[in-house]
Amino acid sequence: MPDRTYLDWNATAPLRREAREAMAAAWDLAGNPSSVHAEGRQARRLVEDARVSVAGAMGALPRNVVFTSGGTEANVLGLTPGLRRASGPPVKRLVVSAIEHASVLAGGRFPADAISTVGVTRSGLLDLDHLRAALEGSPPALVSVMLANNETGAVQPVMEAAEIAHAAGGLLHVDAIQAFGKIPFDINAIGADLMTLSAHKIGGPKGVGALILAEALQGPEPLLRGGGQERGHRAGTENVAGIAGLGAAVKAAIGALEGDAIRLESLRNRLESGLRETRGLIVFSDDVRRLPNTTLFSVPGLRAETAVIGFDLAGIAVSSGSACSSGKVQPSHVLEAMGFGEFAQGAVRLSLGWSTSDADINCCIEAWRKLSRTLLKENDETQLERF
């Protein structure tokens, strides 16, 4: 759809050329990667090359990368009671931040009575004092904190969370799905015990993800049992083409990270400058470090569903936040956790990517100028109108 402007990269990124080529080459291979003959070894080589690429980008060892069907499965696989480091005690409960992805808020395989939630600040950052209090005097916990929020883009204090969790005898899981390819990090630098990735957020195929484990971590128990693939962590014949696409996308994303981050932050800042021409408009988490490509904004009285449709009719793809709610525009649990419940039904997310251009930003600003005049009455108490 070349006549449209795509500004929903946090929902999914277009397939990269490198990933497409890697997948096409894999589709031509006949072998099962578990077979020992030449055809099987060819397929196995593609899987292991991708494993090396993911491990290298994350500062992990290849043997500690587990391929999954996507980010949700990777999160659920990682959120397992009994995880431990070396001879340390096993974790018995789960502590999550209130702004996590739905697959983390659901608690993975922890029972409901073993899950607790930690709040966030008005800026959308994990409340570290609340985390300390939640861990004090209790059995060892697995703490799960995303590296960057998928709605606001706010980069979370995961290094501090790791220190707090470890001091309390616990572990840290980091959902890095939205942050990977946008900001630099690795599993050791941030102190994580396990991390999760998803291919389609960085230009790989949909339906492929990875769980990355720290070297000393023991576990997790497999979700799928059977043939013993993925070193026993995840049974089932590997998705060779999808994994090859993930490996290629990882290489491309890491290679372009620095340049893309600088360019996208400049475009985002210009976009926000144009949006702020609207009286009363709020950009959430703009007072803390954010992903360079992400803007979540609202205006009093705005309804996100109407705004998203309006942008769509103008030829621009945006979203109301997370795209993981079966296509429904739902109140933002992130804004509710931040104390902006009055805006939970009315926030619009714009997210940029490697092909976003100056023309795309100009198009979006102009579309918003027209749309806001239609949607919002120009008075101190702006309210929604029909359009």
Steps between C-alpha positions, in 0.01 A plus 500: 500500500753759380261796528466457875715610795587227749553625857424186698845338518462407867213271401707334230779598264495426126702198398863591434655408167771305682242295688299432187809374315605280791155348522481439126830311513374291792179408321708328232649258754328166540668371815372478856754675727499197731601261221863393476525477121634780279159658444430504872840648575434782253181592683673466837774738385244773429346459845835507675626797298193693611558390859853639483369830362242541775746400771765739373256791493383425854838427660398140568631156410333327204405199711289731715275621216167317473288560188123524546188582302514867604535743785197377692623141510848620594356699791283214623790255468721730707245574773544168676506418873818327610748702294831542680857621452772241570448385858263784589145446626220439247253780439153434641308810399477758225512879528410698187473869421151635433588602143614162367376324188187289548701177476706608802210643700328160459786354704626221279494176700486657846176444693286810543562521874877514438485807273526860618516829313727799551385848407664764285560871532309776326777496238438133430808355671508205737466616861823364648400570859180304444707217353728489805199486729339224293811282531586564862462208739338269246602183315734552200318652206537524126463868413379579147557849359493596133803689372287760324125543508324426174252786538693793648849389396625574853828316565474323835764494777578134447856517633372634832222241498759226449702621800189508719380158385839336547552658842172340606611160372286518187541514122416749226316429176514778241254518213725670244262452208426867439848630582712266289643671193410845634741548791828322583510244784594142578398247761813542712513880494148533637532213745213290365470130568280439198370711212246468220497612135251496212602493133224711347581806710838532324404410144504123531202272438197479726473191716865467608659600829776410740567457869859584600638361825792622709781246524445404865122471477345159560163431334242570379276199472381451140150598395505246218637153563584247237800456276749696705577776252654828620710314760183367656353845566244495218389188313391504136677529166654847472350758264816509288390777262364718778810455714723583202293815448541595865876454481525718190276768651712508816817561298334776298346668803820503703702625203268797450416573864719803565417685181130417516472614862642844428289553189177372654535708815536811285189407301306420816591832660384688190179299499432581864570867439229500235254309718548744787347776290171355626401666825498264796679214323704274727795283399536229762837418661667791319694587817693170507716304260289340229551286195605736219209401278196512731237764579185443705276805513150609587277805533222536757177373345667299224391141440777283361277283283363803316848650458645173368218475244552862405871448441423184303259684272777755445730217388703472821531185711525571875373319808343562836778317683576130516389297199453187710131529586344314208453817300291670769564855617508457877585737784875523553602313814833683470344845533274378778806376690671835444205687651361629171180299507305789352704455181491120491236495225658776297873447445646462151837339435725599211809287447766544232743267325791476261306612192315787669577821311468875545204483262329249728537737795368792298204289389419399857522853639276637225250217545488564876440872446196424288381213716533686828296791367225252416522293815555770758314820572737791548418589860641433842294182534564330169251228423448242233288580194382278222690513174 
